[in-house]
Amino acid sequence: MEDQSKTEQELIKEISDLKQRIKELEQPESGCKQAENLLRQEHELYLDLVNNQPAGIYRIRVFPREQWQKDAWINPEHPPYSVDMASNRFCEILGINRQVFETNPGIVEDLIYPEDKEDFTRRNDEANAEMVLFRWEGRLFIRGEILWVHFESIPRLIENGVVLWTGILYDITDRKRAELEREAALARIKKLEGVIPICMHCKMIRDDKNSWNQLEQYITEHSEALFSHGQCPECAEKAIKEFEEFNKEYNK
C-alpha cells in the first residue's frame, strides 16, 4: 500500500508539472494573440482617424532625382513617385478611385489646369531640391468643373535617397470663389475713385470716351448702385410754389 501511495503522489506531481508546462507553452501564444489584437485595434484607429478628416491625407514615395524623367511632375506616364497611402477624403476631392490612383499616380498631373502646371512643377522641384515644406494652391479640372485645391506636405529622407512626403489636400473652391467675387466687387468700386469730370451747371459727367452722361447713368454703369427717385424738402417746397404760381396765372 505504501509503494502504491507513493506512485499516486508521483502521478499527481507529474500531472501538476504537466499543467504548469502547458501554461508555460500557452503563455507565448496568448501573448501573440494579445499583441495581434492590439496591432489590429491600432490599425483600425489609424484608419478611422485618417479617413474621417475634413482634409485629404496622403503619403507618396519620391524616387531619387537621378531616376526622374523629363518633366517628371507633369508627366502622367512617368511620375517620380509611388503612392503609399491616400485617404477616402483625398480620393473624394480628386474624384478618383484609390486603386486607380495607387496603380496610376500620375493621374493627378492630368487633373491640373493647364495654366497652373508650370507653377506646380516649379514648386515641386524647389521643395524636393531644398527638402522644405511643399505648398501649392491651384486649379484642377474635375468632372467638367474647375476645383481650387491646396496641397501641403512635409519631406522625410529615408534610405537610398528616397523621400517620403506626408501631406494634406484641402478643397478651397468656396473660399477662392468668395475671394474672386470680392476682388471683382472692389475692382468695380475702384472705377469711381479718382477725379470725375462733372459739369458745374447740369452735373453731367464726361466718360473716358469724351461723352457726357447723366449722373445716374454714369454711376449705374460704373458701380453696383441703383437709383430710387424722390424729392428733398427744399425741392418739394419749390415745386409746390411753382405749381401754385402756375395755377394763379392759369386761373386769371
C-alpha positions in Angstrom: 0.0 0.0 0.0 2.8 2.4 0.8 4.5 1.9 -2.6 1.2 2.4 -4.3 0.6 5.6 -2.3 4.0 6.9 -3.5 3.1 6.1 -7.1 -0.1 8.1 -6.8 1.8 11.0 -5.4 4.3 10.8 -8.2 1.4 10.8 -10.7 -0.2 13.8 -9.1 3.1 15.7 -9.2 3.6 14.7 -12.8 0.1 16.0 -13.6 0.8 19.2 -11.8 4.1 19.6 -13.6 2.4 18.9 -16.9 -0.3 21.6 -16.2 2.5 24.1 -15.4 4.3 23.2 -18.6 1.1 23.6 -20.6 0.6 27.0 -19.0 4.1 28.0 -20.0 3.5 26.7 -23.5 0.2 28.6 -23.8 1.7 31.9 -22.5 3.6 32.9 -25.6 0.6 32.0 -27.8 -1.6 34.1 -25.6 0.9 37.0 -25.7 1.0 36.8 -29.5 -2.8 36.9 -29.8 -2.9 39.9 -27.4 -0.2 41.6 -29.5 -2.1 40.9 -32.7 -5.3 42.3 -31.2 -3.5 45.4 -30.1 -2.0 45.9 -33.5 -5.3 45.3 -35.2 -7.0 47.9 -32.9 -4.2 50.4 -33.5 -4.5 49.9 -37.3 -8.3 50.4 -37.2 -7.8 53.5 -35.1 -5.3 54.8 -37.5 -7.6 54.2 -40.5 -10.5 55.8 -38.7 -8.5 58.9 -37.9 -7.2 59.2 -41.4 -10.4 58.6 -43.2 -12.6 60.9 -41.1 -10.6 64.1 -41.5 -12.1 67.1 -43.5 -8.9 67.3 -45.5 -7.5 64.6 -47.7 -4.4 62.8 -46.3 -1.8 61.1 -48.4 1.8 59.9 -48.5 4.0 59.4 -51.6 7.4 57.9 -52.0 9.6 60.1 -54.3 12.4 58.4 -56.1 16.0 59.7 -56.2 16.3 62.6 -58.6 18.6 60.7 -61.0 15.6 58.4 -61.7 13.3 61.2 -62.7 12.4 61.5 -66.3 11.9 64.8 -68.2 9.1 67.0 -67.0 8.6 64.5 -64.2 6.0 66.4 -62.2 3.7 67.0 -65.1 4.3 63.7 -67.0 1.4 61.5 -66.1 3.0 58.4 -67.7 6.2 58.6 -65.6 5.6 60.3 -62.3 8.7 60.4 -60.0 6.9 58.8 -57.1 4.7 55.9 -55.9 1.7 56.0 -53.6 2.0 54.7 -50.1 -1.4 55.8 -48.8 -4.4 58.0 -49.8 -7.4 58.6 -47.5 -11.0 58.4 -48.5 -11.4 62.2 -48.5 -8.3 62.6 -50.7 -9.8 60.4 -53.3 -13.2 62.0 -52.9 -11.8 65.5 -53.5 -10.0 64.4 -56.7 -12.9 62.3 -57.9 -10.7 59.2 -58.3 -10.7 55.6 -57.1 -7.9 54.7 -54.6 -6.9 51.6 -56.6 -6.7 53.6 -59.8 -4.6 56.3 -58.0 -2.2 53.7 -56.5 -1.6 52.0 -59.8 -1.6 55.2 -61.8 -0.3 58.0 -59.5 0.3 60.3 -62.5 -3.4 60.8 -62.8 -3.1 63.9 -60.5 -0.9 65.6 -63.1 -3.7 65.0 -65.7 -6.2 66.9 -63.5 -4.1 70.1 -63.1 -5.4 73.1 -65.0 -3.1 73.7 -68.0 -2.2 77.3 -67.0 -1.3 76.1 -63.5 1.0 73.2 -64.4 4.2 75.4 -64.7 3.8 76.7 -61.1 3.0 73.2 -59.8 6.2 71.8 -61.4 8.4 74.7 -60.1 7.2 74.3 -56.5 7.7 70.6 -56.6 11.2 70.9 -58.0 12.1 73.6 -55.4 10.7 71.6 -52.4 12.5 68.4 -53.5 15.8 70.1 -54.2 15.8 72.0 -50.8 13.9 69.4 -48.8 11.5 72.0 -47.5 7.7 72.2 -47.0 5.8 71.8 -50.2 2.8 74.2 -50.5 0.7 74.9 -53.6 -2.6 76.4 -54.4 -4.1 76.0 -57.9 -6.9 74.7 -60.1 -7.9 71.2 -61.1 -10.3 70.3 -63.8 -12.6 67.6 -62.4 -15.8 66.2 -63.9 -16.1 69.2 -66.2 -15.7 71.8 -63.4 -12.8 73.9 -62.0 -11.8 73.0 -58.5 -9.4 75.1 -56.3 -7.2 73.0 -54.0 -4.4 73.5 -51.5 -1.6 70.9 -51.2 0.8 70.9 -48.3 3.3 68.2 -47.4 6.5 67.6 -45.3 9.5 65.6 -46.5 11.4 62.8 -44.7 14.6 61.4 -46.2 15.0 57.6 -45.9 17.4 55.1 -47.3 18.9 55.2 -50.9 17.8 58.8 -51.5 14.1 58.1 -51.3 11.9 60.8 -49.8 8.6 60.2 -48.1 6.2 63.1 -48.4 3.3 63.1 -46.0 0.7 65.7 -46.7 -2.8 67.1 -46.8 -5.2 68.2 -49.5 -7.9 70.9 -49.0 -10.8 71.8 -51.2 -10.7 75.6 -51.1 -13.1 76.2 -54.0 -15.8 78.1 -51.9 -13.2 80.3 -50.3 -11.5 81.1 -53.6 -14.8 81.9 -55.3 -15.6 84.3 -52.5 -12.2 85.9 -52.8 -12.6 86.4 -56.6 -16.1 87.8 -56.2 -14.8 90.3 -53.6 -11.9 91.3 -55.8 -14.3 91.8 -58.7 -16.5 94.0 -56.5 -13.5 96.0 -55.3 -12.4 96.5 -58.9 -15.9 97.8 -59.8 -15.8 100.2 -56.8 -12.4 101.5 -57.8 -13.8 102.7 -61.1 -15.4 105.6 -59.2 -12.2 106.6 -57.5 -10.0 109.5 -58.6 -11.1 112.7 -60.3 -14.5 112.5 -62.1 -15.1 115.4 -64.6 -18.6 116.8 -64.0 -20.3 119.8 -65.4 -20.6 122.6 -62.9 -24.1 123.5 -64.2 -26.0 120.5 -65.3 -24.0 117.9 -63.3 -23.5 115.6 -66.3 -20.3 113.5 -66.2 -17.7 113.1 -69.0 -16.5 109.5 -69.5 -13.2 108.2 -70.9 -14.7 108.4 -74.5 -15.3 112.1 -74.0 -19.1 111.6 -74.0 -21.3 113.3 -71.5 -23.7 111.1 -69.4 -26.3 111.8 -66.8 -25.1 111.4 -63.3 -27.4 108.4 -62.6 -26.4 106.7 -65.8 -22.6 107.0 -65.1 -22.8 105.7 -61.5 -25.1 102.8 -62.6 -22.6 101.7 -65.3 -19.6 102.0 -63.0 -20.9 100.5 -59.8 -23.5 98.3 -58.3 -25.6 101.2 -57.1 -29.2 101.6 -58.2 -31.3 104.8 -58.1 -34.7 105.5 -56.5 -36.0 108.9 -57.3 -37.7 111.2 -54.9 -37.7 114.9 -53.7 -35.8 116.6 -51.0 -37.8 119.0 -48.8 -36.3 122.1 -50.5 -37.1 120.9 -54.0 -40.6 119.7 -52.9 -41.3 123.2 -51.5 -40.0 124.9 -54.6 -42.2 122.6 -56.8 -45.3 123.4 -54.7 -44.7 127.1 -55.0 -44.1 126.9 -58.8 -47.3 124.8 -59.1 -49.3 127.4 -57.1 -48.0 130.3 -59.1 -48.9 128.4 -62.3 -52.4 127.9 -61.1 -52.8 131.6 -60.2 -51.6 132.6 -63.7 -53.8 130.0 -65.3 -57.0 130.9 -63.4 -56.7 134.7 -64.1 
